[in-house]
Amino acid sequence: MTLLELRNAVRKRLGETTAAFWTDAEINAYVNQGAKDLSWRTKCLRTTGYISSISCTANTVSACSNEYTISTALSTACYAITEVYFKEDGTDFVRLNPTTREELDVQNPAWQSLIGYTYSTTASTVTTYNYTSNTSTPTDYYWSREEDVFGLYPPPDADNSGTNYIKVYYAYTHTDVSTDSASPTIPSGLHPAIIDFATATGLEDRGWGDRANDFWSKYFKKISDYVTERKNEREDDELIMKSYRNV
């Protein structure tokens, strides 16, 4: 549905076919808010990005880290990282295991020290960065949207340092639409939910909470239906995995 079609549908539910009470700009804003909210709740917008890995081995040039800033390395629109592959030894991409800092603390309480530290002596003007680092081939990754950080474990060594060695699949936020002929980029199956969101928001803005609650219920029901249907679409994968396990 286009922005114009969505706005007209919202007006019908609000009971106002002209812009006497709700302006077009207001309803357009509600529509875009709804699309953003849906892209966040369902993670329905997916894309792929690449990050260049950096060796954390000891050197005398600069300090290196096994952590990267998500908004810089990928996008400020990134909501969630769903899968990560790594170009192991510069040859083949292999899947990395998702983990958390808490899990790494259990596996190795000193895991954060593997990147080493900056070291220099009073007898020498040479500074060594990542001193006593313990680098290898990354096998795991962790991330935090709130902290805007993505990390590899263990830290990459020289053989695993290169351009676009980290392949990241991630969900991102919706970009506002402003022209009547444009359509929200979220799946068309969620467009009716945008109408419910915009209607509920418009009613709440005018203080009609009871009427708004009815549309909020419809909104969240449509989200639930979408998630259920998305799982049904993967039934072929489940059958493949069942056959694989039974071999």
N, C-alpha and C positions, 0 to 999 in steps of 0.2 A: 504494500500500500504506500502511496505517496504521502507527503506531509499534508497536502490538501485533503486527500481522502481521510486521513486520520483525524484531521481537525474537524471535518464535517461530521464524522462519526461521533466525536466527542461532544460536539454541539447538540446533536440529536439526543444524546443521553443526558445532557445538562438541561435540555428543554429550551434551548435558545439557538435559533438558526441564524440570527444576526449577531453583530458584535456590539450589542447594546450593554451587556453586563460584563462579559468576558471578552477582552480584545483578542485579536488574532495573535498578537505577540505573546500574550499570556498563555494561550493554549499551545502555541508552538513551544514555549518554554516547558510546559508540562509534558509534552510529547518527548522532548529531548531528555528531560529528567527521567521519564519512564524507561526510555531506551538505555540510558546509562545504568539505571538500577537493575534492569534485566541482564545487561551484559556482566554486571558484577555478581548477581545472585546465581546465574546459570553458567557463567564462564563460557558463553556460547560463541564468542568471537575469539578465534585462535589464529596464531601465526607462528613463524619460525624466525629466529634470530641467531646470529653468530657472535661469539666473543673470542678474542685472541688470548690464548693462555700465555702466562709469563713464568719463566723458570725462577724458582726460589732457591737455587743453589747459591753458595757463597760466592761473592764477587766484590770488587773494589770500585764499582761504578755507582750503583744505587741500590737502595733497599727495595725488595719486591715482596708482594703479598699474595696469598692464595685466595683473597677475597676481592670482589669486584662490586662496583656501585651499579645496581640494577637500572636505575633511571638513566645512567650515562651509557652503560654497556649495551642495554637493550632498548628501553623506551620508558618515558615518563608515564605512558599509558598502560604499562604492565600491571595486571591484577594478580596473576598467579603463574608460577612456573609449573608445568605439568609433566614434562619429560626432558631429560638431558642426555645427549650422546657426546662422547669424547673421541677425538682422533688419536687413538693409542699409538704412541711411537711414530706419529706422523703418517700412519698407513690406513688403518681401518677404523671407522666409527663404531664404538661399542657403547652400550647403554650403561649409564652410571646409576647407582642405587641412591634413592632419596633417603636422607637421614636428617637428624637435628643435632644441635650442639649438645643437647642433653644426652642423646644416644652416644655421641662421640665421647662424652665425659665418662660414660660407663665403660666403653671399649678401651679407652686410653686417656686417663685423667690429664696427661701432659701433652695431648695432641696439638694444642695451640702453640707449643714450643717448637714444633717441627720446622717452622719457617726460620728458626734461628733468631739472632739479634745483631745489632750493630756493635762492633768491637774495634777498639783501637788502644794502643799502648802509648805510654808517655815517651818511650824510646823511639817511636816511629811515627811518622806523619801519615802513614797509610791507614786508612779506615776500611775495615772489612764488613760488608753488609751480609745479612743472613748467615752470620757466623754460626758454625756447628749446626747448620740446617740438615734436616733428614728428609730429602725429597725422593719422589718415586713417581709411579704412574697413578693418577687419580682413579679412584674406584667409587667414590661417593660424592654427593653434593648436598648442600643445605642452603636455605634461603629464608629471608624475612622481608615481607613487603613493608612492614612498619619501620624497620631499620634500614631499608633500601640496600640490602646486602645479599650477595650470592657468593658462596664459597665452595672450594674443592678440597677433598681430602683423599689421600695425602697431597701435600703441595707438589706441583709439577716439577720434574727435573728437566735437564737440558734437552733430553730426547722428546719431551712432551710439551715443549714450548714452541708455539707457532701461530701464524695468522689463521683465524677462524677455526681453531682446533675444538672449540666448544660450541656444539649445536644445541640450541635451546628452543623447545616448544613452549609457548606461553599464551595465556589468555589476556586480552587487553580491553580497555574501556571503549565505549561507543563514541564516535565523533558527531557532534551536533549537525543536524541538517537545517538549512535556512531557506531554501527555495521550495515552492509548492510542488514542483515536479520531482524533487529528490525524495528518495526513500531511505528509511533507517537501514543500516547494514546488518542488523540482527536478523536471524532466520524469520521467514515470513510467518511461520507457525506461532511466533511470539508477538506478532503485530496486534492481534486482538487484546493481548495483555497490556500493551501500551495504551490502548483506548481506556481500559479499566483504570490504569494508574492515573492518566490525565484527568479522567472524570472525577475520581476520588479526590485528587489533589485540588481540583477546581472547587468542588463542593466544600472541602475543608477550609479553603481560603475564604469562603463566604460564611463560615460558621455552621454549616449543615453537616455536623458530624455523624448523625444517625444515617443519613442517606449515603454519606461517604463510606461508612463501614460496610455497606452492602457491596459496593464496588471493590473495596479492599479484599473482601472474602473471595470475590470472583477473580481478582488479580492473582492472589496466592494459589488459588485452585488451578489456574492456568499454568502457573509455574510448575506446580506438582505434576500436572498432566504432561508437560513438556519433558520433564526429567524422566518420567516413567517411559514415555515414548522413545526417548533417546536410548534408554537401556534396551528396549525391545529391538531397536535397530542393530544392536550388537549381538543378537542371538546367534548369528552365523559364527562369530568369534568363539562363543561359548561352546558350540558344537564342535568346532575344530579343536579346542582345548580339551574337551571331554574325550574325543577320539585319541588325542595325543597321550592323555593320561592313562588310557586303557591299553595302550600298546604294551 
